[in-house]
Amino acid sequence: MVEERTTELFDKIKKHIPRGSKISDIKFEGCEIVLYTKSKDFFLNNSDLIKSLVNEFKKRIKVRPDPSICLDMSDAEKILKKIIPKEAGLQNISFEPAFGRVIIEADKPGLVIGKKGELLQEIKRKTLWSPLIKRSPAIPSDIIKVLREILYKESEWRKNFLDKVGRAIHSGWKETKWVRATFLGGAREVGRSCILLQTPESKVLLDCGIKPSTNEFPYLDVPEFDINSLNAIIISHSHMDHCAAVPILYKIGCKVPLYCTTPTRDLMVLLWMDYMKLAQKEGRDPPFETKDIKQAIKHTICLDYNEVSDITPDIRLTLINSGHILGGSICHLHIGNGLHNVLYTGDIKFDRTALFDPASLNFTRAETVICESTYGHKEDIQPRRDESEKQLFEIAKSTYERGGICLFPSFAVERSQDVMVILEKMGFKGNVYLDGMVWDATAIHTAYPEYFNKNLRNRILQQDDNPFINPMFKRIGSLKEREKIIQSKEPCVVIATSGMLVGGPSVWWLQQIAEDPNSTLCFIGYQAEGSLGRRIQKGWKEVPMQINGKTVSVPIKCQIKTIEGLSGHSDVKQLINYLKRLKQRPERVITVHGEAAKCIDFARNVHKTIRCETYAPRLLETLRFK
């Protein structure tokens, strides 16, 4: 049946293509259709025809060269090096013969494209390869390098996989009469976000993370969840409470596509690798291996913001800026033939930050909203952003002037880069040391400036002024380097993972400064119940810590500060404001990703304010939306 539908669709497209176009193959690439041609003229001059085909079939259609007409790779590389201006900062050229594509990595992609795409057209004319331009990170990133190498090496496998995905998407579907969701994690708790969304035709998983303070995973062993009947996985963003369990899915045999933005993919891989290393260091068996991560990478389909993509026969996905972290997305799912629209916020920030624009409202309908509730209690009001940024700068400055160390335990992704930009912007004069994954995460940030807010994006792209490469920021790569800083008695700022003091270098730094009244431990992110960070935040004067393999009681004499307004999560006012600003009032709002009392309180608040149905589901509950 699937083959018949595919053959019928491709035959209809062929009838619209003029003779002499020499179409050698037609393939799906996910929801897109790619025509491979042996005609040089058709490859170079097809824009009008493709526009008419897109209008006719309501599908995204591309033309690529059949590998047989592409210039020899070594000759093409020589020509590319002559065409691309030196100012573009060419870093690498890679070929994907299976796709008839050449990937060009440069410091300044705009100079490779040229005015109105003129240079791009010249590359196509002279090499007969289809060019794909990518930005090189301003700080070299091993993760991005390895990722791109894996994808290039697996291009033949990826071509077949994407074709299978496309055939499944276009296989046709029965009438969709109902939609329901089962909450496998993240209901009345912070962590292990995981929702199984089902229709008569499709089963889609929204996020699959861990509970950071306990390492608990979602309930994947319940009757509702069957790895073999899953159609797609969608990851809203790369924080571990939303994505850490994904490699486990591929370990147990998952073969479906994984949808996310490109920065989310890169950051996920970084965090997965670190999670494995940390488990091994603590004497635990990691729940997955490098080969499982590689499988996840191979199955990933990256989408840009606001790019509408069919992901199953009856579900269409759009990823929208969430304002939370790099590449973080609100997931909009259009289900059936206009039957129902579900908006899953993931983690959301409806306010401008040092890094990102506020969460987007760029969609029309959302009958059901599944909304985070991290700060959903009526008393969860955050200070103004500018006041919090000033407070952070003053804490760092005063600690430095006292001769102490200011430790910011931080999430590697977003919060660390937020602090870096704030300190740089406000003129901090001391050294800022980046420990743990902070440096590697920052390197990935430098590859995607288009995801930043308008001011920061223009500063980097238009003014060639990148705050992340300021010499005040210095990488710490070993225990020896840490010890050298302590021995020097140098006042400084340290941004170190983990953000909740549940492991990582931040715990080592706390051991060094705990008894120094001139130093400061400053919390800049959420501290989960049961974490060491939460205990100190509550006022514990002594805490148990592992030193040289022994548990000892460590007195806390350093200054303890908490800055509330830097959170990547919206407070309750911002959450309510976001829901009020939706173009259409939702029929229901489901509150998740919050402590039980906050989910319940937020649901009550939304019911009174928005005047719609609200639910605060328990773990393993199933709700029907339609």
N, C-alpha and C positions, 0 to 999 in steps of 0.2 A: 504493500500500500504506500509506504514512504517512498520507495523507488519510483512508483508510478506517478506520484504527485511531483516529485523532483524532475523526472523526465518531461512531464507535461509543461512545467514552468519553464524549464530550459529551452524546450522546443518553441514555446511562444516567444521567448526573447530572441532566439535565433532568426525567427521570421522577420523581425524588425531590423536586423543587421544587414547592411548591403553586401552584395557579392564582392569578393576581393578583399574582405576584411581578414580572411585566413584565421578564423577562430579555431585554435587547436584544442582548447579545453574550457569548460565552465565549471567553477568550483564555488562552494559556499565557504565563506570565512566567518563563522558565527552567523549573525543575521545579515551579513553583506554577501553580495554575489560578485565574483571576480571573473572577468573574461580574459583569457590568455590568447594573445594574437601573435602570428608569425609575420604580420604585415607592419613594416616600419611606418608607413604612412598612417595606418589606423591607430597605432600606438601613440603617435605624436599629434594626431588631429582627430579627436573624438568627442570633444566637449559638448558640442551641440546634440549629437546623437545620444550621449549618455544622459543629458538633461531630459530629453524626451522619453527615454526608457524609464528613468526614475519617476517621472510624472505618470507614465502609463501603468507601471507595475507597483508603484508605491514601495519600492525597495531601494536600498543603497547599492549602487552598482559601480564597479571600478574596472579599469582596463590596465593590464600589466603585460609586459613582453613575455613571449615564450622564451625560455632559457636559450633556445637554439639561435635566436637572433641577437642575443646580448654580446657585446664586445668581450673578448678575452679578459679575464679578471685583472691580470697583470698590466695589460695595455690600458684598461679602463682606469686603473689606479693611477697610472702615470698621467693620464689626461686630467683626471680629477685634481691632482696636485698642481697642475698648471692653471686650471680654471679657477680654483678656489683662492681668493685673495689671502695673503699672509695675515692680514689684520683679523681674519675670521678665527684664527687660532685652531687650525685643523689638528685634531688629536688622534683620530683613528678612522679607518675605512674598513668595513666588513661587508661581505657579500652573502646573500641568501639566495642561491641559485633556484631553490624550490619555489620561491615567490617571485623570481625575476627582480630582486630588490637589492639595492646597495644602501647600507646604513652609514651615514656620514656624521661623525661626532666632532663638534667644534665648540670653542668657547663662546663664539657669537654666531648662533645659527642664522640670525637675520642676514648676515653678510654672505652666507652660503646660498640663501634663497634669492637675494638680490631684490632690487626695486620691482614691484609688481610680479615677482616670481621669474624675472628674466634669466637669472643665473641657473635656476632650477630647470628651466626649459632648455638651456644650453647643455646642461649635464645630460638630460634625456636624449637630445639630438646627437651628441657626440659619443655617448656610451651605449645607448639603447637599454639602459638599466632604469628601473623605477626608483628614484631617490627618496630616502626617508631620512630627515635631518633630526638629529638629537643634540641636546645641550650637554656638554661636558661639565661635571661639577667643578665649582671654583676650588673646592678642597677635594683632592683625589679620594675616590671611594672604592675600596676593594669590593664591597657588596654590589655596587652597580656594575663594576667590571665583570665580576663572576656571573651575575644575573644575565647580562647581555651575551656573554660567551655561551652560557647554557642554552639560551633561546636560539642563538645562531646555529649551534651544533644540532639542536633538535628541530630545525626548521622543517625537515621532511616529515617528521612525526607530527609536528604542529599543523602542517598543511592538511594531513589526513584527519587529524582530530577536529580541526575547525570545520572541515567539510561535514563530518558526522554530526557535529553540533548543529550546523545549519540545516541539515536534512531533518533532524529531530524537531527543530523549531518550526519548519515548514511542513510538518507531517499532517496538518489539519487537526481539528478538535471538535468535540461535541459541544453542545450548548452548556455554558457554565452557569449553573443555577445557585451555587453557594460558595462561600469562602469562609474558612475557619483557621484559627491559629492555636497551636499548643505551645505552652511556655516551658521549655526544657531547661531554662536557666534565666537568671536576671529578674525574676518576679519576686517583689518584696525583698530584694537583696541587691547589693552592689557587687557585680562580678558575674562571671560565666554567662554573659548575655547569649541567649540562644532561643530562637523562635522558629518553629516549624509552621510555615504557611501552606495551606492546602486548598486546592480546588478539585473538582472531579477529574481534571486532566493533569494537574501539576502538583509537585511537592518541592518547595523551595525553602532552604535554610537561611535565616537572617542572623548572621554572626554565630560564632562558636568559640567562646573564650573560657578563661578559668577564673576562679575566685582568688584574687592575689594573696590574701592573708592566710588562706588554707590550702591552696592548690587543688580545690575541688573542681571537677569537670561537669559539664551539663549532663542531664539524664539521657544518654544515648542508647540505653538498654531497654527502653520502654516499647510496648507494642506499636505505638503510633509512629516510631521512627524505624525506617528500613533503609539502610544504605543503598540497597539495590533498586529502590523505587524513587530515589531522589533525582530531581531534574537539574538543580542548580544550587550553588551556594553564593550568597552575597555578603561581603564584608564591608561594614560601614566605615571602619577605620582601624588603624594598626595597634591600638592599645591592647595589651595582653588579655584584659578582661572581655575583649570582643573577638579575639582571633587566635589565642594560643592553642586551642584544641584542633585547629584546622588540619595540621599535618597528621593527626591521629585518624581523621576521616580517610585520608589517602592511604594511610598504613593499613586500614582494615578493608581496603578495596574500592574506595570511592573512585568513580571514573567520570564525574560530571564537571562542567566548567565552573570556575571560581571567578566571580565578577567583583571588581574593585577599581579604584583609580590607580594609575601607575605609581605615584608616590606611596600609596598604601601598600602595594605589592613590595616595593623595595624596603620599606620600613618594617613590614612584617617579617621578611626574611632575616633582617638584622636582629630583631627581637627574638625570633625563634632560635637562631643560632646561639644567642646569649643565654636563653632559657636552658638549652641543652648543656652549655658549659657550666652554668651555675648549679644545675642538678648534679652533674658529675663531681664538681668541687665539693658539694655537700654530702657526697657519698650516696646519692640516690640514683636509681636508674632512670634516665630520661624517658618520657612516655613515647617519644618518637626519635627517629634517626635522621641523618643528613639525607639519605635516599628518599625519605618520606617528604622532606622539605622540597627536594628536587621534583618529586611528583606533583606537589602543589603548584610549583612554579610553572611546570609544563602545561598544567590545566588552567592557568590563569588567563582570563580575557580582560584586558584593561579598557576602561571607558573614560572619556573626558567628562567634565561637568556638563550637564544639560544635553548630553548626547542620548537620544532616545534609542533604546535597543530592545528588540524582541529577545527574550531569554527562554521562553517555553512557547508552545502553540497558543496559550491564552494569557500570557503575562508579558507585559512590556515594562522595562526598567529604565528609570532616569536617576542618575546620581547628581545630587545638588550640594553646593557648598554648605557645610554645617558650621563653619566658623570655629571649629574645635581644635583640630590639629592639621598638619600638612596632608592634603588629600582626603581629609575626613569628609564623609558624605551623609546627607539625609537621603534615604532611599524612597523613591516614589514608584509605586507599582500600580500600573493600570491593568485591571483584570477583566478578561472577557471582552465582549464587544460593547464597552462602556458600562458594564455591569456595576463595577465597584472600583474605588481607588483607595489604596492603603498608603499612608505616609509613616515611615519608620524613622524617627529622628536620630537613632543612635545616640551619640552625645552631641549636644548642641550648645552654641554660644551665640546669643542674639545681641551682640554688642561688638563694636570694633575693638580689636586688641592691637598690640604692637606688631603682630604678624598678619592677622587675617581680617577680612571684612566680616560683617555680621552674617549669621545664617540666612540663606536665600529663601525668598518666597516665590521663586520663579516656577510656579506650576498653577494650574487652574482649579482642579478638584481634589478633594481628599475627604471622603466620607468617614473613613476611620483613621485616626491618628494614634500611633503607639509612641508615647512620649516618655523620655527619661525624667526621673524625679530626684536626682542626686541632691539637689537643694530645693526640694518641693514643699517643704514645710512653710507655713505662713510666716514664721520668724526667720527664715533663711534669706535675709536681705544682705547683699554684698555692698561694701563701700564703692564709691565711684572709682572707675578705672584709673583716672589720672592721680587720684589721691594715693592709691595703692602703689603705683609706679614710683611716686615721690617717696613713699614710706620705704620701699625696697632700697632705693638709692641711699637714703639717709642711714638705714641700718648698715648697709655695706660700708659707707663712708665713715661712720662713727666707729665701727669695729676696726677698720683699717687704721684710723687715727689713734686708737688705743693700743695698737700694736698686736691685735688679735687676728684670728682667722674667722671669717664669716662663712659658715657652711650652709649651703642651700641643698638639702636632699631633694632630688628632683627626678621626675620622669624624664627619660632620655629624649623622648619625643615631645615637642611643643613647648613645655614649660621651661626647659633648659634654654632653648633658642629665644624664647620670650624674655627671659632674664638677661641673656646676652645683649639683645637689641636695646633693652631698657638701659642697662649700664652704659653701653656705648653711646646711646643717644643723649644721656644725661651727663656725660663727660667724666665717668669714673676714671681715676688716674693710676690705680694699682694693677697688679697682675691678677688675672682671672684664670684659674686652672680648671680644666675640664677633665673629669675622671669618669671611668667606666665607659659606657657606650655613647656618652654625650658628643664626643668628637666625631665618631662615625655617623651618628644621627644627623649632626650638623652638616657633614659632608653631603649627605643625601638631600638635605634642604637646599643646598646651593645649586643642585641640579634642576630645581623646579621653581624658579622665582615667579613664574606666571601664576602660581597658586597663592602668592602673598597679597596683602591688601594693596590698594592702588598706590599709596605713598611709598611703601617699601619696594614695590615692584618697579615703579618709575625710578627710584633712587638707584636700584641695581642695574636695570636695563637701559635707562636713558642717561643717567649721570655717571655710570660706571663706578659707583661707590657702594661697595658691598660691606656691610657692617660685620659680617661673619668672618672676614679675613683680616680684621683689625689685629695688629701685633700684640695687643693686650691679652688676647686669648691664647692660652698655651695648653698643649696636650700633655696629659700624664699617661705614660704607657706602661709603668711597672711599679712594683712595690718599692724598688730602690729609689725611684724618682720621688715618690711620696715621702719616704724617709728623709731624703735630701732637703725637701722643703721644710719639714718639721725641724730638722737639725739647724737649718739656717735662721730659724726664728723670724722668718720674713712674714710681715702682715700681708694678707691676701684674701681673695674670695675664692672659694672652691664650690663648683657645681658638680655634684656627684650623684650617681644612681646607687641604690634605689630610693624612690621618693617617699616610701613609707618606713624606711629603715628596717626592712625585712630581709636584707641581704645586700650584697654589692659593696662598693668602696665607701659609700656614705657611712656605713657602720664602722669601718676602720677609722675614718676621719673623726667620727663622734668619740671614739675611744681616745683619740689624741687630744681633743679639745674639751672633753667633758668636765674636767676639773679646773679649767682655766677661766676665771671670771672676766677676762678681757675678750674672750672669744664669744661667738654667737652661733647658736643653732636656730636657723630661721625656716619655719615651715611655709611652703608656698603652694602646697597642693593637698588634696583630700587624704586624710589619714584613716584607713579602715579600722573598724572595731577589732581589737585583738592584736593590732600591729604595735611594734615598739614605738613608732611615731605617735600613735594615739595615746599610749601610756604616758609618754613624756609630756605631750600636749595637755593631758589631764592634770599634770602637776606632780608626777612621781619624782621624788628626790633621789632615789636610787633605782637602777634598773639592772636586771641580769644580762650579762653579755658573755659571749664566748671569746676567751683570750688564751692563745696557745693551747687550744684543745680543752680548756677548763672553763666552767661557768663561774664567773665571779660577779659580785655586786659592785657596780660602778656608780659613785656619787655624781650627781648632775649639778655642777656649780657654774657652768657657763650660762650666759644669758639665753633665755628661750623667747623667741618671737614667732608670731603667726601673722601672715598677711593673707587676708581673706579674698580680696578683690582681684587676684590674679588668676582665679580659676578659669579653666577652659570650659567649664559648665556654666550655664545660665542660672541665676538665682530665680526664686519663685516669681518675682515681678517680671523678669525678662521672659520666662516661660509662658506666663499668662499673656503677656503682650504679644508674643509670637503667635499664640493660638488665636488671639483677637484679630491679628492682622491677616489671617488667612483669607483668601479671596472668597471662599465659601465656608460658612460655618459647618464644622464637622458634625456628623450624626452621633459619633461617639469618640471619646478619648480614653485610651487605655494607658495607665501609668505603670511604668516599670523602672528598673535600674535605680533603685533607691532603698534605703532602709525601710522596713515594713511600715513604721509610723508615718514616714514621709510620703510613701506611695499612697497610703490611705488618705492622709490629710490633703495631699495635692488633688486627688480624685474628687474629694468633697468640694474643694475650692473651685476647681474647674466646673463642676456641676452647677454651682451657684453663679459663677461669673459668666461662663460661656452658654449656659442653659442647654446642655446636651447630655446624653447618657455617658456615664463614666464607670470604669472598672479598675480595680487594683487586684489583678489576678494573683492567685497563689501558684507556687511551683506545680507543674504538671496539669494545671487547669487548661481546658480547651474552650475557646469562645468562638461562636459563629457570628460572622459579621453580616451575612446576607442570606 
